Amino acid sequence: MNMNKTKWIFAAALLLVTACASDDATQTGEQKKETATNGYATFVAGKEPTQTRTSLDYNTGKFYWEAGDNIFVKDDAGTWQTASNAVSGTAKSYYRFLLSGAFAGTSYTVFYPGKNGTNDQVTIATSQKQTTPADTKHLGEAGDCGLATATGTSANFNFTLDHKAAILVFQPYTSDALLQDCYLRKIEVISDNNIAGTYTLDPVTKKLTGTGTSNTITLTTGNYGGGSGGFPMTNSSADLSTNGAYMVIAPGHHKLRVKYWLQSRSADDKMGNKIEGTVTKDLPTFNYEENNYYDMTANLQITYYPAANAHYMWDAQQEYWFGHRDAAGLPDGNFPPNNGSPADVRSYNLMPGYSDDSGSAPAVTATHTAAKCPNINEMAWYILRGEPHWDTDLWAMLGRLYAGGMWFKKKAQISGFVSNAAPDGTDYTKSTNGYNGPDRATPVHGKPSDSEISKYFYLPAFGYYDSQYPFNAYPSGVYAGYYWSSTPYSKYWFKSYNMVFSSYEIRMYAYERYYKGLSLWTAE
């Protein structure tokens, strides 16, 4: 979904517009004449080939009527009438709808509001579901809709439906082995304006009118009740038959964020859970026109983080497993000593915390690897004023898939940010009583918008190592981030301040230095 792909999509859209216009032109005047049936007015939708149906053939652009489809027409008395014989059975290219009521005229507007609509009212669903790759039978339920002008005499009318929604055709692919071992569980589309909700088919403007009520649509992919984990991600190039997924949206100019939700096939974390997260693509503003479908091909990629330098004892000279990793980067189980021994460069700094009750002595701060970490005051600013955003995007380390991280505003974007005082005005780098200000916040869910994201920086949820527990080559708690500060805890020499964040909370702590391996960060 880069700019080249976007240009290609736009070119495809122009071709589709031309094709639809051509197909419609060849059908004009070619509809079959039908005789009246037992007092009903007969409205005939098409004969092959036609563009009047409600499921889609991707290769030809043709639509088909599906079971449950029906039409609505106002009779001569202005009363809404609907066919007594909604479509049943398999997909049909041609169908005769039988309507009661008086139809003495020669022209009527036909409304197809989708399977969940009535009369001229359309509901584009915020929750859509497709159980099989490349299948479009759900489009009518999702909110596909249309208008037509039926013409004829003697209660026999023919029409060609003009679809009023836009359809996104997702075709994700990847060459990443970790992602290929995942299922595509759902696709979430977030727009800068509304793309779903209730709309009206306007017979005057021939448009879908209304403002909608939601800027988010989620398309579930797979039949979980039937044992499906979702659509496969085994394809290294776009392949509709592998994981092609269709979503109905309201037409218009939209700036879309597309989140592909993937889940690992196997249990990858230490608790035996499957990893689930997203790969996010941001698209520029584009005009998604009615009666068209758009190829949303996307090469899914993730960030691989090196395990070296990911975890440290507090202010150690080297990382937690320095000198004790194999060629693949996996640690050998030789934990750093817990006595602060200077003989092992992996061990923590023994310096005490601040002890001057008068506050006249300079602040105590880390001198080795934690020296560039934010101090306790700065950390409080990030937690309380940095507008943290939890991000579900996937990433990898040590050959495994993980998900989650936090975005924080850069200090230049935080009003009032200073290093020598926390948001409550106290300088806790010179406190002998510990931190006693506000210490936690609830993050916003979802990464910052594309227009705002340059104001933020990102920290992955790297988890931690802990020598108190049996050795495992992979870090614990990788659903959360554990990050040191540069400030030692004043009340107990063996602790230092740190923060912990997860999807539901970000909070300040003072962890023991002598067995935990946490991550480092800088005050950006």
N, C-alpha and C positions, 0 to 999 in steps of 0.2 A: 504494500500500500504506500509506496513512495511516490514522488511526483511523476516519475515515468509511468508507473502503473495507473496513476490518476488520469494522465493524459490519454493512455490507452483505453481506459474505461470510457472517457468522454468520446473518443473516436468511435468506440463500439456503440455508444448510445446514439450517435448521429446515424450510423448505419441502420440501427433498429428502427428509428423514426422513419427513415426512408422505406424500409421493408414493410412496416405496418401500413403506411399510407398506400403503398403499391398494392398490398393484399386487399385492403379495404376497397380500393378503386376497382379491382377486378371482380369483386363480389356484388357491386351495385347492380340491382336489377336481376340478380341471378337466384334469388331465394325462391323456394318451391311454393306454388299456390296450393292452399289447403281448403277443403270444404268445411262448413260449420259442423260441429259435433254435438248433437243432443242439446241444443240451446246454448252451448258455451261459445264464447269468442275464442278463437284459436290464434295464439301468438307463436309463430314458428321461429326458432333460433337456428338459422344456418343450414347449410349442407356442406359437406367436405369439398374443398378446404375452406376453413373460416377462422375468424379471429374472435368469435363471440363466446368463448367458453371460460371456465373458471379454474381449471388447473392448467399447468403450463408445460409444454414441450420445449425444453431449453434449446435444442438444436434448430427448431423451426420457428419458435416464437408463437406457436399455436396454443390456444387454450381449449380446455375441454370442460363440459358440464360434469359435475360430480354429484353423488348421492346427497340429497338434502338441499340442493340448490333450488331456489324459487325466485320468481319475479313478482313485482308489484306494479299495478297500473291503476290510475284514477279513471273511473267510468264516466259516462255522460252526466251523471248526477254529482260528480265530484267526490264519489265514495271510493276509498281504497279497496281494490280487489287483488287477491292473490290467487295463484293457480291452485286448483284442487288436486293437481297431480305433480307434486314436487318430484324432482329427478330421483330415481332409484336405480339400484344395481350398479353396474360398472360405468366407467367414464364414457361419455357420449359426445360425439361431435355434432349431433343434430338432435333437437328436442322440440316437441309440440306441447306448449303449456296451455291448459284449458282454464279460462276465467269466466265466472258468472258476471252478471251486470249488463247494462246496455252500452253497446259500442257501435253507434250508428255513423260515426265519423270516418275519415280516411287516414287520420294520423294521430298517434298517441305516444306519450313518453313512457318508456319502459324503465323501471328502476330495479337494479339488482343491488341490494344493500349488503350482500354477503350473508352467510348462514346465521350470524348473530345479530343481523339488522332487521328492521321492520320499516315498511313503506319507504320513505326517503332518508331514514336515519341509519347511519353507518357507525359501527364500532370497530376501530382498528385496535386490536388487542395489545395490551402491555405484556401479556404472557402468551407466547405462541409455542407450538410444539410440533416437531417433525420427527417421526419415529424411524424413518428409513432414509439413507442418503439418496440425494437426487430426486426425492419424491415431492410432489407439489399438491397432494390432495388436501393439505391443511390450509391452503391459501384462502378459501372461502371462509373458514372459521377465523382465520387471522385478521380478516378485514378487507380482502379484495372486494371490489365493488365496481359498478358501472352504470352507464346510462345508454339509452338507445332511442331512436325514433322509429316506431313501428308504423308501417304504411300498408294499406290494403283496403278492401271493401267487403261488404257482406259478412262482417265479423270474422274475416280471415286476414291476419296481419303477419308481416315478416319483419325481422329486425336483425341488426348487427350491433353487438354490444361494444361500447367504447369504455375500456377500463379506466378508472379514475385514481387508482392507487399506484404507487411505485413499488418495485420489488427489488430487493437486494439479494444477489446470488453469491454466497460466501464459498470460497474455494481455498481454504488454508492448506499449506504444505510446509514441510521442513526436511532438512538433511541432518538435523541434530538427532543423534541416537537416543538420547534421553527423552526427547519430545516424541519421537516415533514410538516409544514404548508407553504412550499415553492415549487416553480416549479424549475426544472432544465432547465435553458434557453439555455445554451451552454457549451461546453467543449473546453478549450483552451490548446493546448499542445505546450510547448516551449522546444526545444532540444538544446544541446550544439553544434550541427552541423545541416546541412540542412536535412530536411525530406520531402520537397515538391518542386515543380517546374517542369522543363522539363527534361526528361530522354530519353534514347534510349534503345530499345530492341535489344540486340546484338545477332545475330544468331550464332556467333562463340563461344562466351563464355557462351551463354544461360543465360546471366545475364541482369539485368537492370543497365545500365551504365550512368555515368554523375554525376555531383556534386550538381545538384539542385540549387535553388535560395532563398529558405526561410527555416528558422529554426522554423517557427510557423505555426500551423494549427488550425483553429477554426471550430468546428462542432456545428452548430445550431440545437437545439433539439426542435421540435414542429412545428405546423402549425399556425403561429400567424395570418395570414390573415383569417384563418378558425376559429379563436376564441380561439385557444389553448394558454395557458400561458406558455407552456413547458411541459416537462415530470414530472409526480408526484414524490415526494420524501417521500411517505407514508410508504415505506418498511423499516423494521428494520433488514433485512438480504438481501443478494444479490438476486435480482429477475429480470431476463432478461425481463419478460413480463411487468414489471412496468416502467422501465426506461433504459433498455438495449440500448446502443448506440455504433455504429460502426464507426471507423475512419480508413482510408487508409493512410499509411505512407510508405516512402521509406525504404527498409530493411537496416540493418546495426547495428553497435554498437552505441547506443544513450543513453545519460543521459537526462531523461525527467523530466520536471516540468509540472504537470497537474493541471489546474485551473478549478474547477467546479463552474460555474456561477449560482447562485441561486437568485430568486426573491420572496419576500413575496407575498402571495396571497392577503393580505389585506393591506390597507394604514396604515403604522405604524408611520411615523414621523409627526411632528406638522404641516407640510405644506400639509398633505394629500397625500404624495407620498409613493409609495411602495419602500421597501428597497431592493437594489440589490448589491450583492457582491460575494466574492469568498471563497471557501475552497481550499487550495493549498496543493498538495502532491508532494514531491520531491522523485524521484526514482534513484537508483544507475545505473551506466552504465550496459547495457544489450544488448545482441545480438538478435535483432528482425529479424528472418530469413524470407526469401521469402516463399510464399506458406503456411503460417501458420497464425493462429489467436491466440491472447493472452488475457486471462482474466485479466482485470484491475479492480478487486474488490476493493472498498475503503469504509471504515467506516468514514463518515464525522462527524467531531466534531469541536466545536468552544470553545473559551475561555469565561468564565463568570467572569466579573469584579464586585467586591462589590461596591455598590453605596457610602457607607460610605468611606470617605477620597478621593472622586473623585473631589470635588469642595470646594474651600476656598475663603473667602475674603483675601486680601493680608496680609500675615503674621499674620493671626488670630491664636488664641491658639487652636481652634477646627474647625472642618469642617463646611460647610455652613449650614447644617441642623442638627447639633448635638443636640440631645435631642428632636428633632421634627420629628421623623420618626415613622411610624407604624411598625407592625411586619414584613411586606413584604419589608420594607425599603423605602417606599414611603413617601416623606415629607408632612407635614400638612399645608403648606402655610404660616407659621410664619417666615417671612424673618428676617435675622439678622439686627440689628439697623444700620442705615447709618451715625451715628455720632461718631463712634469709641469708643463707651462706653466700659470702662473696666469691667463693670458689666456683660456684655454678652461675653463669651469667643469666640463667633463666629465672633465678630466684628473685623475690620481691625486695624492694627498698625498705630498710628498717627505720627510716627517719620518723620521729614522733610528730604528732600534730601540733597545732598552735597552742601555746601555754602561757602567754603574757596576758594576765587579766586586765592590765591597763590599756591594751590595744595599741601601744606605741611601737612595739617591735614589728618588723616587716613580716608579711605573710609568709607562711611555709608552703613551698610548692615542690612538685616532683622535679627531679634533676636528670632523669634518663628518658626512657621511651614514653612516659606519660607527661613529659614536660609541656608538650604542645596540645594536650587535651584541654578543654575548657575547665576553668576553675569552678568552684561550687556556685559562685554568683552567676557566672555565665550559663552554667547548666540550668539554673533556675529560670533564667530568661528564655532559654530554648524550650523548656518544658511548659512554662506558664504563658509565654507570649509568642512563641514561635509557630503557632497554628499548626501543630503536627498533623500530618495526613498519613493514615495507614494505607499501604499499597500492597495489593495481593499478587503482584507480578512474580513469576517464577525466576529462579536463578540456580546456579549449580556450584558445587564445591566438592572436592575429593571424589569426583565421579558420581555424585548423587544430586538428585533434584530437591530443591527446597523452595519455599514460597514466603514472601512477606518482607516488609521493611518499612521504614518511616521517613517521611519528608519533613524537614524543618525549614522555616524561613532563615535566610542568611541574616547575620547580625545587622548588616546595613539596612535591612528591610524591617527590623524590629524597632519600633518607636521607643526611645528612652534607653536603649541597650547601653549598659556600661559594664566594665569588668570589676569595678571596685565596690559594687553594691548589687544585691539581688532586687527583684521588682518591689519588695516591701521596704527598700531603702537601707537595709542592714548589710554590712560587709561581713559575710560569714567566713571569709578567709582569715579573719582576725577574731573569730569567736572561740571562746573556750567552753561554751555550753552546747556546741553542736548546732545544727540547722533546726530552727523551729518555725520557719515560715511555711506558706502553702507548698506542698510537695508533690502534687499530682495533677493530671489533666486527662481528659477524654479526647482521643484523636478523632478527627474527621475521617470517614471512610471514603477511600478513593484518592488517587494521586491528584495533585493540583491540576488545574486546567492547562491546556497547551499554551495559552497566552500568559500564564502566571508561573509556569514551572521553572523558568530561569531565575526566579527569585528564591528558589529553594535548593537545598542539597539533600542527598539521600544516604541513609544508613541501612544496610541489610540486617536482617534478624539472624545474626551469626550464632546465636546460642552461647554456650560456655563449656569449659572443662572444669572438672572438680576432682581433686585427688582423694576426697573422702569416700568416693564411690568406686565400685569395680571398674576397671579400665574398659573403655570402648573407644575404638579408633575414631569414631565420629562424635562430634560435639553433642551435648545434651540441650534440650530446650530450644531447638531451632525454629520454634514458632514465635520466638521473642528475641529481642536484641538486648545485650548486656554490655554497657560501655563505661569505662573508667573516667573519672575526672582527674585533674592534676592536684587536687586538694586532699591531704590526709585528714582523717577524722580526729578531732581534737580530744575527744573524751577517752578513746581507746587507741593506743598506738598501733594495734594490729589491724585496724580497719581504715578504709579509704572510701570517699564518696563515689557513688556511681549512679547511673540511671538504668532502668529496665523498662522496655516498652513492648507492647503486644497490640493486638487488634482492638482491645477494649480499654487499655489504660497505659499511660506513661507516668513513671513515678521515680522519685529519688530515694536512694538507699545508702547505707554505709556497709559494704561487704568486707568480710575478712580477706586480708591480702594473702594469707599463707597457704591457701590451697586452691583458690579459684583462678581460672584463666578467662579473662574478659577481653573485650575488643577496645581498640583505641580509635580516637577521632580528633578532629581539629575544629576550632571555632571559626567556621567560614562566614 
